[in-house]
Amino acid sequence: MSQRFNYCIDSPQTDLIVTPSVVVSGWIICDGGQAIADLNLRTTSGNYSRQLNSVSRPDVEAIYPDQSAMGFQQILSILELPTQESYFISFSMAGETCQFPINLAISEEAIATLRKAKAQKINKIKQVLQCPICGSAVLTAVERRLHCDNCQSEFSFNDSCYNFLNSDLIEKGKIKTTENVSAFGYDPVATEYISQFADGLILDNGCGLKNKYYENVVNFEIVEYPTTDVVGIGENLPFKSESFDAVFSFLVLEHVRNPFDCAREILRVVKPGGTIYAIAPFLQPFHGYPDHYYNMTSNGLKNLFADRVEIVKCDVYPKALPIACLTWFLNAYLRGLPQPVAEKFKNMKVGELLGHHREYNDSDFVTELSPKVNDELACANYLIGRKI
């Protein structure tokens, strides 16, 4: 093994992995000018090999400015990882293959539990599927393909997931590839609904990556994470009407191109008397998973469902109080400033920033803010167009 590099493993940081998936992530640094490439996760037996995504690590580069730095990240299902194996990460550098060990001890009990739960869920979901293009419930399964007998659309499935993203729906949803990982854990309110409908079915519409797999929750996403059950777009849900006792939509509606269409689909698939639990941002900076279209007030959120929903409660989400907006905004603002200006800005008092915003237009902490952060934190955007 070459000694001309150093590395850090950010994840996993546990002796035994019991969650449905594991994030393999970290970074490598080496002598300046050396290119790091071809990162792979392998077993010493040679029975397993998986390419790892290369990601930029500006935080590492800031600490080691004279070194070449490369980050890596990959989400892996425990179902694909061999047990009783020793793992290492390999990469190439200056024509040389380098490697270092990584601990990936997978619970065999967790694998068996997840495999059984996935099989049961896939069978249960099959009963509520319909074609997202034409709405027909006649779907014929042939060799890992789902064929709609009505409109002739074709989709796919495997032992873990149904995939309803064909070229038409990818175009309609403007689906983009991204290295960002969406993840949102369940709060006590959601957990209570999961318990309440233990014998029913809940749709988590835009679920993200989950660290716990529930048998009565259908995980719906545009990304096939290890815990995803169905892939598709929210504007055309591939489920029969009135199939779910509850539908969750947690910080998703800002990321879709047509939130009103998504809201109509949520209303369509939830049972009469069923529950809708939705969370959407109001004052949040731009954040793309992979894109961000709309923020909304509490009235805007209510308006999405107003025609057919009795509003039980609409309030500020406890984990998104105004202080969350303030700290997010300030930290993002600092990241967009050159270091000397950022240090000066950090030492300003709150009272020095309470004047009319035009008073600060010529200040360096305004004029030297990066274009990226200007876009991220803009108070308003404008558009000029020409009809075609």
N, C-alpha and C positions, 0 to 999 in steps of 0.2 A: 504494500500500500504506500502510495506517495505520501510524504510528510510535508508537501508544499501547499497544503490547504488545511483549513479548519472548518468545522461544521457545527450546526446546532439543530437539534430536533425539537420543534415546538410541540408536535403532536405525533403519536400518542404519548401521554405522560402517566400511563397506568400499567400495572403489572399484568392485569388480565382484562381483556376487552369483552364486555358483556352487552354492549349496545348493538343495535342492528347494523351500524356502520362505524367506520373509523376514518378520521381525517389524518392523512399522512402529510405532514408539512414541516418545513424548516428552511434552513439556508446554508449556503456554502460560500466561503471566501478563499481566494488564492492570490498569488502574486499578481500585481497590476498588469494588465495587458493580456492575461491568459483567458481564453474563452472557455466557458463551462457549457457543456451540451450533452444531449443524449442521456437524460436522467431516467433511471429505471429502478423499480423495486423488484428484487429477485430473491429466490430461495437458494440456499447452498446446494440443495439436491438438484437444482435445475428444473424442477417440476412447475415452476411458476415464474412469470415475468410480466410486468405491467409498466408501461411508460408513465412517467409522472409529468404533470404540467409544470412548465417553467413560469415563474411569476417574478415580477420586479420587486425588489425590497429596498425602497428608498430609506427606510429606517436603518437598515444595516449599512447601506452606503454612506449615510451621514456619520456613522460611528467609525467606519473603516474607509476613509476617503481615498486612500492609496491602494486599496485592494479591489480586485474584481469580485463582485457579489452576484449571486443568483439564488432566488428562492424557488421552492418547489411545493406543490400542493396537489393532492388527489383525494377524492372521497371514494372509499371502497366499501362494498358490502361484505359483511363477514361471511356470506354464503360463498364468495369466490375465493376466499383465502384458505389455503391448506393449513391444517393444524399440525402440531408436532414437527414444526419446521423452524429453521433458523433463517432470518431474513437479513438482507443487506441492500443498500442503495449504491448503484454504480453510476458513473458518469465519465465522460471523456474530457480531457484537458491537455492541450498541446500534444495531441496524438497519443496520449497515454490513457489507459483505462484505470480509473481510481474507484475505490469503494470504502464504505464504512458501515458498521452494523446498526441495525435498528430492531428494537424489541416489539414484536407483534405476536403476543400470546393470545389466542382466541379461545373463548370458552366454548367447549363442544356442546355443553348444555344450551347455551344461548343460540348456537347454530341450529340445533334440533328444534328448539322452541320457535325460532323465527321461520324455519322452513315449514313447519306444520301450520303456523298462523297464516303465512302467505298462501299456502294451498287452500286453506279454508276460506280465506278472504276472496281469492280469485274466483272460487266457485260461487260464493255468495253474490259477488258483484255481477256475475254473468246474468243473473236473473233480472237486473235492473238496467241493462245496457240497451241503447238504441243508436242508430246511425246519427252522428252529429250533423250530417249534410241534409238528409231528407226527413229524419225523424222516424224511420221505419225500425221496428223491433225485430225484423227478420234478418239476423246476421248469421251467416254460415261460416263455421270454422273449418279451414282446410290447411293443414301443414303450416301452422303458426301464422296463418293469415285469416282475417275476418273480412268476409265479403258481404256487402249489402245487396240483397236480392232485388231491392227496389230501384236504387239509383246506380248500382254497380260500383260504388266506391269501395276501396280496399284499405284495410288497416292491418295492424300486426299485434301479436301478443306473444308472451313467453310464460315461463313458470311463475314470474314475479309481477308482471305488469301488462296491462292493455295499453296499446299506443294508438291514439286516434289523431295523430298529427300527420296528415297527408299534405301534399304541396299546396292545395287550395286553402287549407286552414292555416298553414304556416304563413301564407301570403296575407290572409285576412287579419291574422293577429300580429303581423309584422314581427314574427319571432326572430330574435337575434341570439347568437351564441354569446356566452359570457363566462368569465372566470369567477364572477361573484357567486357566493353561496348564500342562498336565502334560508334563514332558519328562525323560527318563532316558537317558543315553548308555550305550553298551555298554562293559563292562569287558573286560579281557583274556580272562577265562573265556568270556564270551558270544561274543567275537570268534573265539575258537578253535573253538567249536561251529559258528559260521557258516561258517568255513573247512572244518571237518570234514564238514559236510553241504552242501557247495557244489552237489552234484548232486541234493540232496534238497529237503525243505521244512521250514521251522521256523515255528512259530506264536509271535509275540510277543503274548501275551494281555494287553491293556491297555498298548499300546506307547507312548502319548503322542506328542508331536511329535518327529520324527527329523530330524537334520541330514545323514544319509546314507541313501540308499535302496538296500537290498540286494535282488537279484533272487530270492533263495531264502528270504526272510523275509516272511511274511504279517503285515502290520501291522493288528492288530485293536483297535478302540477303541469307546467310546460317543460319541466326538466325531469328526466328519469333518475332521480336520486335513489339510493338503495331502499328507501322506505316508501317510494312512490308506488301507488297501485294503478293509477290511470293517468295517462298523459293526454293532454288536449288543451283547448282554449276555453276561457270562461264565457265567451260570446256564443259558443255552440257546445253546450254540455252534452256528452254522450250518454245521458241517463233518461229513463222514462219519467214522465211527469208524476209528481206526488210520490216520489220514491223514498224520501228521507225525512226522518223525524226532526232533524235539525241540520242547518247549514252554517258553517263557520266561514268567515272571510276576514282574515287578519292581515291588515296592512298590505292589501293586494289591489284594491280598486284604484289606487293612484298609479299603478303600473300598467293598467290596461288601456287600450286605445278607445274603447267604447264602454265606459262604466254603466251607462243606462242599459245597454244590451246585456251586460253581465248581471245587473240587478234583476232584469226580467227573467233571465235563465235561472237565477237563484230562486225567485218566486215560483217559477214553473215546477222545479224539481222537489220543493219542500211540500210536505203533506199539509192539508188544511188543519189549522191549529198548531202546526209545527213552529219551531223556533228558528229565528235568524239572529246570529250574533256576529256583528260586523264592527271592525275597527278601521278607521281611515285617518290619515294625517290632515292637519290644518296648517300650522306654521312649522313646516319642516323644510330644510334645504333639499336641493336636488339630490336624489340618490337612485341610481339605476340598477335594477335587477331583472333584465338588463337596461330597462328604460323607466322613465318617470314622466307621466303626463299631467295628472291632476291632483291638487290638494282640494280639500273641501271644508267648509264650516260645518257645525253641527246641523244647521238647517239644510245644508247641501246634502249631508249624509241621510237625513230623514227624507229629503225630497226624492232620493233614489228609489225608496220603497213606499212612498206615501200612499199610493193608490190602493194598495192591497194589504197593508200591514198596520196593525194596531201597535203604536209605539209604547212599549212597556217602560222603557227608560232610555234616555239619551244624555250622556254626561261626558266630562273629561276623563279619558282613560287614566287610571291611577299611576301607571308607569310613564305617562307622557304629560306630566304637569308642565306649566310654563318654564320652570327651571330647566327642564330637559331641552327645550327649544333654545334657551339662552346659552347654556353651556355648549351645546352642539354648534350653534352659530359662532360663538367666540373662538372655539378651538379650530373650526374650519377656517375662520378668518385669519387666525395666526398662521396656519399652514400655508396660506397664500401669500405671505409677506416674506421679503428677504430677511435673513436672520437679524441684522442690526435693527431694522425697522420693527420686526416682531418683538424684540426685547424691549424696545422703547414703548411700544403699544401696550405690552403686558403691564408696565409700570404706571400706566395712566389710571387715574381714579374714575370711578363711575360717573361722578359729577362732571368730569371734563368731557363726557360724551353725551350730555343731555341737551345740548343746544340744537337748533334747527340743522338738519342734515346738510344743508347747503353751506353752512359755516365751515365744513370740513373738506369741501371738494378739492382744495389745493394742498391738503395735508399729504405727507408721504405715505401714511397708512391707507390712503385712498388711491392716490395716483400710482402706487407701486404694487397694488394688489394684483395677483396673477389673473389672467383672463379666465382660467379654469374656475377659480374660486368666485370671480365676479359672476360667472354663469350659475354656479352652484347656489349662491346666496342672494341673487338678484331680488330686489324689492318688487320689481315689475318687469315684464318683457313686452316687446312690441313686435308687430309683424306688418310688413307692407307687401301687398301681393298684386298680381295682375291676373284677371280672369282669362282663362284659356278656352 
